[in-house]
Every structure is written in structure tokens, then in C-alpha cells.
Amino acid sequence: MAERRRGFFGRIFGSNDPEIVELPVSESKADIDWDGKALASLSKIGMNTQFGSGAYPKKEGANQPVSYNLLKQIANKSEIVNAIIRRCVDDTIANGYEFVLDHGIEEGSDDQLKKLRDFFKNPNPDDMGDEWLESLLFDLVLFGDAYLELDGTGDKSTQEGENWNFGGDLQAIWPIPAEQMKLVPANQTPEPPNMAYIQDISGNTRRFSSEKIIHIAKFKQGRGYGQSPLIPLLETIS
């Protein structure tokens, strides 16, 4: 799980709250003319989306420097970008995965290994053959961030189902789209039952403790988010 600490840049830049800069879009997102508008806007994005350092962002969660919705629109619009991401996902899945024993343990149980293998063949009722892993890898390649929700037999919720804590035995895992997730501002991940992550689904909010979410960050940024490889690439093109 990603531990969040303010980086060097987060300490020296201004104290204003981060701002997300979106492309002007038409009524249909599929009609976005990103080739000209998106690339021309990248310099503006870079100048206007730095993290502030004086005070933490608002309680609804810290924002990424560039909107993940914007990056997803660009990836979906570009056949080349989408093909590269899909190839990375396919190649990674083709390598397979292995179960590694914990530190200090030299030999595992065959029964536990079989239980793990059976679990990851069907980790949730909706999964159809590594769909959870495809979703996880797609977000990790595109955004540099990926999230899994752990479903326990003894999970507890408060505030009318808005705040969630993990409990009991693990019974399922669910990928959460990275563009829906934000981090609760803090120097590092708070201990449960304090909430560490916020999910925004069409205006509805769910909050999770740190043990309820597995967060994988690639190309780490100052406050724990990963960084999409698309950002430096598109800045170079623009």
C-alpha cells in the first residue's frame, strides 16, 4: 500500500489548493478533438496543476496534477495509445504471476497454495478470466495508479454505508477505476478506522480505511500518487 509523504516539490511550491484543468469538451466526449486542443493545453496544465505546500487540500481529497478523466479520454480517442496500453497489459498477463512466501517462511502449505490458486481463478462473482487483473494493469500503465478493494466477511460500515473498514476473512477483490479515487490528505496513510481513500461514483461518495484498499503507484509523485507516462510524452510532443 502506498505510503504518502510530501515530496521536495510539494514543499517549495505555493500554498494554493491544486486545480484540475479539463479540456473544453463538446456534448459528446467521443467527439473530442484532442489532437490539437489537448496537446496545446498541456503547457497550461503543467503551469496550473502543481501541488501546494502550505496547507493540505480540501477534505474531499487530494487531486492528481492532471485529471485522470482527461488522460483516459486521450487514451480512448487515440488508437495508437490504446493499442500500446493493451499490448502492455497482454504482455504482462502472459508472464503470469506467482505466490511468494512471507519473510522467514521457507516452506508453504499445499492446501493454502491450492486455496490461493482457486481464489485468483475467480476472485469475485463478476470476474470472467483475469478481468480484475486486466483492469488493474490497464490503470497502472495508463495512470501510474491502480486500486483494489478487499471484500471481507466481517466488513463494517458507518455513516449510512459511506465509510468502510475491512474485517473478517478475505472473500473477494474488486478493481476500482483509478479516475474515481482520491487520497485523503495526510503525510502518510492513517491507521484504521481513519479513512485513507475516497471514491466518487457519479456524485456518490464512499470512503475506505487503508486496510480496505490495495493501492499500487508507479513513478511515484510527492503525495503518493503515481504519474502517467502519457504526461511527459504529450508535453514533449506539444
N, C-alpha and C positions, 0 to 999 in steps of 0.2 A: 504494500500500500504506500502511496506516495507521501513522504513527509514534506510539509510545506515550510519553507523558510524564505524570508525576503532576501533576494539576491543583491548584488552590487548595484545594478541599475535601479532597482526598486528603492534604494536608499538615497540616491543622488538626484533623481528626477523630482519634479514638482509634487505638490500635495493635492492636486485636484483628483476627483474620482475618475476612474477610467471611463472612456466613452467608446461605444461601438459605432463604427461608421459603416453604414449599409449602402449598397448600390441603389440608385433610383431604379425601381422596377415597374414594369407595366402590369396590367391586370392579370396577365398570365405569366408566372415565373418561368415557364418554358420558353417564353419569347425574349428572355434577357439577351441583349446584345453585349455580352461580356467581353468580346474580343477588343473592342475599343474602350468602352466605358470602364470596365473592371481594371484593365491594365493602366489606364490613365489615372485611375483613382488610387493606385497603390501608394504613390508618394504621399498623398493626403492621408491615407490610412496610417502610414508609418509615423507621420508627424502628430497625429491626433489620438493615438491609442496607446500611449505609454502609460505604465502603471505609476500612480502617485505613491509618495512615500510617507507623508506626514501622518495621515490617518488612514485606517483601513477602509475599503469600500463599504457601501451600504450593506445592511443586514440581509438583503435578498441575495447576496453572494457576489464574489469577485467575478469580473468578466475577463475573458481572454483578450489579448491585444487586438485580434482580428476576429470578427464574427464567424463562428463555425458554420452558420447558415449560409454566409457568403461563400465560404470555401466549398461547401457541398454543392451549391448552385453552379459554381465554376466547374467542379469535377463532373457533375452530371451533364453539363452542357458540352464539355469537350470530350469527344470520342477518344482522343489520344490519351488524355489524363485518366479517363475512366478505364481504358484498356491497360494502362501501366499499373494502376492500383489493383485491378482484378488479377493481373498476372502475378503481382507480388503476393496477393492472397493465395492464389492457387499454388504457387511455388512453395510457400511456407507450409501450407496444409500437407503438401506432398511429402515434406520432410518428416511428418508425423510428430508425435510427442511421447515422452517417457515419464515415468513416475520415479522420483528421486527420493531416497530415504532421508529422514531428518538427520541432523548432525549428531554424531556419536552412536548412531544405529548402523550396525554392519549387515544385518540380515533381516528381511521383512517377512511378513506372514503371507502365505499363498492365498489364504481366504480373504485378507484385506486387499490384496492386489486384484483378485477377481472382482471384489465388490467395487473397487475404483474403476476398473475397466468397464464393468456393466453400467456404472453410473454415467460415465462420459460417452457411452454409446447412445444414451437417451437421458440427457441431464434435465430436461423439463418436458412437460406433456406436448408442447408445440414443436419440439425440435424434430427435424427430418434430415438426419445425417450431417452432423457438424455445422449446422446453420449457426449455432451460437458462436462457434469458432470463426466462421466466415465474417460474421458481423463484428466480432471483436477485432479481428485483424484489419478489416476494411477501415474502421475508425482509427486504429493505431497508425496505419500507413498514411491516411489522409490528414488526420488532425494532429497526430503525435499523442493522442489521449484515447483511452478505452476504458469502459466501465462494465463490471459485472455485479449484479445484485445477488446476494446469497439468501436463499429462502430456507428458513429453519422451522422445525416442527414447533418450536416454542417462541416464535417471534412475538414481540409486544409493540403495540402502537398507542400513542397518546394524541390528544388534541384532535379528536374525531378522525383518526386514521391519517393524520398529516405527518407525525413523527414516528419513525420506525427504528426499533432495536432488534438485533439478531439474538435468537435464543434456541436452545434445544439442539437437535441433530440436523445436519445439512440434508435437505431433501431435493433441492433443485437450484439451478443457477439460471439467471436471465440477463442477457446483454441489454444494456441501456444505451440508446443513441447518445453519442458524446455531445451533440449540439443541444441536448436537453439538460445537461448537467452543469452545475456551478459549484465552486468550493466555498464553504463558509470561511470568511476572512479570519486568519489566525497565523501565528508564527509557525505552528506545527499542528498536526492533526490532533484534535482534542480527544480525550478519553471518553468512552461511553459513560452515561447515557447522553452526553452532549452531542448535538448534531454536527456533522462534518461536511455533508454534501446536500445539495438542493437539486431536485428535479422539477422542471417546469414542463407540464404536458398540457398544451392548449389552454393555458391560463390556470390550470390546477397545479397545486404545489404539493410535493412530497419531500420530506427531509429524512436523512439516514445518518445513523451513527457510523463511526469509522469501521467497526467490525461487520457492518451490514454490506459494505461495498468494497470490492477489489478495484483499485484504480491503478492503471498502468500508464506511465508517462514516458514518452520518448523525446529526446532533445529537450531536456528539462529547462523551464524558464524560472524566473526568480521566485514566484509564489506557488510553484508546484504544478502548474500546467505544462503540458508538452507543447512543442511548436511544430506546426505543419511544415513539411518540406516544400509545399507549394509557395509559401510566403517568400523565401529568398529567391526561388526560381522566377516567380512572376515579377518581383522587384527588379531582377536582372533584365528580364525581357522589356519591362516598361522603361 
